């Protein structure tokens, strides 16, 4: 960015708007019961699992931009699982391109698992999320009593909950393991990329590119110089 000065009573700011291809991170919701390990997983993706201290319990939400090794970029909204915040979650749903549902794998037969099942149904049946790709993470697999995937699927009533067409996957994760954390992020990349929402996104992106690059006889460039006259006093 640069600026040039005129000799009059105003200064002309020459703003260079040259830019490279813009990135549009895909919006991801991370939901599930309180204490399942959502925030720990989020910051393991952000910082690496060895660099995360035990986070405090989330009262509302956290949001971070995450980049996978594949180059894919996600804007992840980690929403609190507390009952008091769930009534306000829908404000985050619109525009979501992927759901990460995190559950504590050691909660078999407990009130927490019943709560997780009801919460999953509530999320999947919402009108803004009916076809959104779903990654279910059975977290805390390093602890004794952790359910294997088949038992966890049954405990969550997953077959009954999946009433609409969507791509989905369930995986086991230990958020303390760097390898496990990367595996979960890679699974999210694959799911979001395989969905119909991704196809629509690609189509829109192609259409936008065509608009940005009209026929050859029209001279265009992505580097423009914009001159803005502002009062000289503003720049003193």
FENDA-V923371 format. One record per residue. N is the residue number from 1. RES is the residue in one small letter. SS is DSSP state (~ for helix, > for strand, _ for the rest). PHI is phi as a letter, one per 30 degrees, with the letter a starting at -180 (* if undefined). NEAR is the number of other ideal C-beta (glycine too) atoms within 10 Angstrom. Layout:
BEGIN
[[N	RES	SS	PHI	NEAR] [N	RES	SS	PHI	NEAR]]
END
This chain:
BEGIN
[[1	x	_	*	8] [2	x	_	b	8] [3	x	_	b	12] [4	x	_	b	10] [5	x	_	c	12] [6	x	_	c	11] [7	x	_	c	6] [8	x	_	d	9] [9	x	_	d	9] [10	x	>	b	16] [11	x	>	c	19] [12	x	>	c	13] [13	x	>	c	17] [14	x	>	c	13] [15	x	>	c	12] [16	x	>	d	12] [17	x	_	c	10] [18	x	_	d	10] [19	x	_	a	9] [20	x	_	c	6] [21	x	_	e	6] [22	x	_	d	6] [23	x	_	c	10] [24	x	_	b	9] [25	x	_	e	14] [26	x	>	d	21] [27	x	>	d	19] [28	x	>	b	23] [29	x	>	c	23] [30	x	>	c	28] [31	x	>	b	24] [32	x	_	k	26] [33	x	_	d	26] [34	x	_	d	18] [35	x	_	i	15] [36	x	_	d	26] [37	x	_	j	22] [38	x	~	d	28] [39	x	~	d	23] [40	x	~	d	21] [41	x	~	d	26] [42	x	~	e	25] [43	x	~	d	20] [44	x	~	d	24] [45	x	~	d	24] [46	x	~	d	15] [47	x	~	c	12] [48	x	_	j	12] [49	x	~	d	19] [50	x	~	d	10] [51	x	~	c	10] [52	x	_	c	19] [53	x	_	d	8] [54	x	_	d	6] [55	x	_	d	14] [56	x	_	d	7] [57	x	_	d	10] [58	x	_	d	17] [59	x	_	d	10] [60	x	_	b	12] [61	x	>	a	17] [62	x	>	b	17] [63	x	>	b	14] [64	x	>	b	16] [65	x	>	c	11] [66	x	>	c	18] [67	x	>	c	14] [68	x	_	d	14] [69	x	_	d	9] [70	x	_	d	11] [71	x	_	j	8] [72	x	_	d	18] [73	x	>	c	13] [74	x	>	b	23] [75	x	>	c	15] [76	x	>	c	24] [77	x	>	c	20] [78	x	>	c	25] [79	x	>	c	22] [80	x	_	e	20] [81	x	_	c	24] [82	x	_	d	14] [83	x	~	e	11] [84	x	~	d	9] [85	x	~	c	15] [86	x	~	e	17] [87	x	_	d	7] [88	x	_	c	12] [89	x	~	d	20] [90	x	~	d	12] [91	x	~	d	7] [92	x	~	c	16] [93	x	_	d	19] [94	x	_	d	9] [95	x	_	i	11] [96	x	_	d	19] [97	x	_	c	20] [98	x	>	a	25] [99	x	>	c	26] [100	x	>	c	27] [101	x	>	c	26] [102	x	>	c	28] [103	x	>	b	29] [104	x	>	d	23] [105	x	_	d	26] [106	x	_	c	17] [107	x	_	c	22] [108	x	_	e	15] [109	x	_	i	9] [110	x	_	c	12] [111	x	~	d	9] [112	x	~	d	18] [113	x	~	d	20] [114	x	~	d	14] [115	x	~	d	17] [116	x	~	d	25] [117	x	~	d	18] [118	x	~	d	14] [119	x	~	d	21] [120	x	~	d	23] [121	x	~	d	17] [122	x	~	e	14] [123	x	~	d	22] [124	x	~	d	20] [125	x	_	c	12] [126	x	_	d	15] [127	x	_	d	7] [128	x	_	d	13] [129	x	_	b	22] [130	x	_	d	12] [131	x	_	c	13] [132	x	_	d	26] [133	x	_	e	25] [134	x	>	b	23] [135	x	>	c	25] [136	x	>	c	23] [137	x	>	c	28] [138	x	>	d	26] [139	x	>	d	27] [140	x	_	i	24] [141	x	_	d	21] [142	x	_	d	14] [143	x	_	c	11] [144	x	_	d	5] [145	x	_	i	9] [146	x	_	d	19] [147	x	_	d	23] [148	x	_	d	11] [149	x	~	e	14] [150	x	~	d	9] [151	x	~	d	13] [152	x	~	d	24] [153	x	~	d	15] [154	x	~	d	12] [155	x	~	d	20] [156	x	_	d	23] [157	x	_	i	15] [158	x	~	d	19] [159	x	~	d	9] [160	x	~	d	9] [161	x	~	d	20] [162	x	_	d	14] [163	x	_	c	11] [164	x	_	b	11] [165	x	_	d	8] [166	x	_	a	18] [167	x	_	d	19] [168	x	>	a	17] [169	x	>	a	15] [170	x	>	b	18] [171	x	>	b	17] [172	x	>	c	19] [173	x	_	b	23] [174	x	_	c	21] [175	x	_	d	26] [176	x	_	d	16] [177	x	_	c	16] [178	x	~	d	14] [179	x	~	d	9] [180	x	~	d	20] [181	x	~	d	21] [182	x	~	d	16] [183	x	~	d	15] [184	x	~	d	24] [185	x	~	d	22] [186	x	~	d	15] [187	x	~	d	17] [188	x	~	d	27] [189	x	~	e	18] [190	x	~	d	16] [191	x	~	d	22] [192	x	~	d	23] [193	x	~	d	18] [194	x	~	c	13] [195	x	_	d	20] [196	x	~	d	13] [197	x	~	d	20] [198	x	~	d	17] [199	x	~	d	11] [200	x	~	d	11] [201	x	~	d	16] [202	x	~	d	11] [203	x	~	d	10] [204	x	~	d	10] [205	x	~	d	11] [206	x	~	d	10] [207	x	~	d	10] [208	x	~	d	11] [209	x	~	d	10] [210	x	~	d	9] [211	x	~	d	8] [212	x	~	d	9] [213	x	_	b	11] [214	x	_	d	10] [215	x	_	e	6] [216	x	_	d	7] [217	x	_	d	5] [218	x	_	c	7] [219	x	_	d	6] [220	x	_	b	10] [221	x	_	a	6] [222	x	_	c	11] [223	x	_	c	8] [224	x	_	b	11] [225	x	>	c	11] [226	x	>	c	9] [227	x	>	c	10] [228	x	>	b	11] [229	x	>	d	12] [230	x	>	b	11] [231	x	>	e	10] [232	x	~	e	13] [233	x	~	d	9] [234	x	~	d	9] [235	x	~	c	11] [236	x	_	d	6]]
END
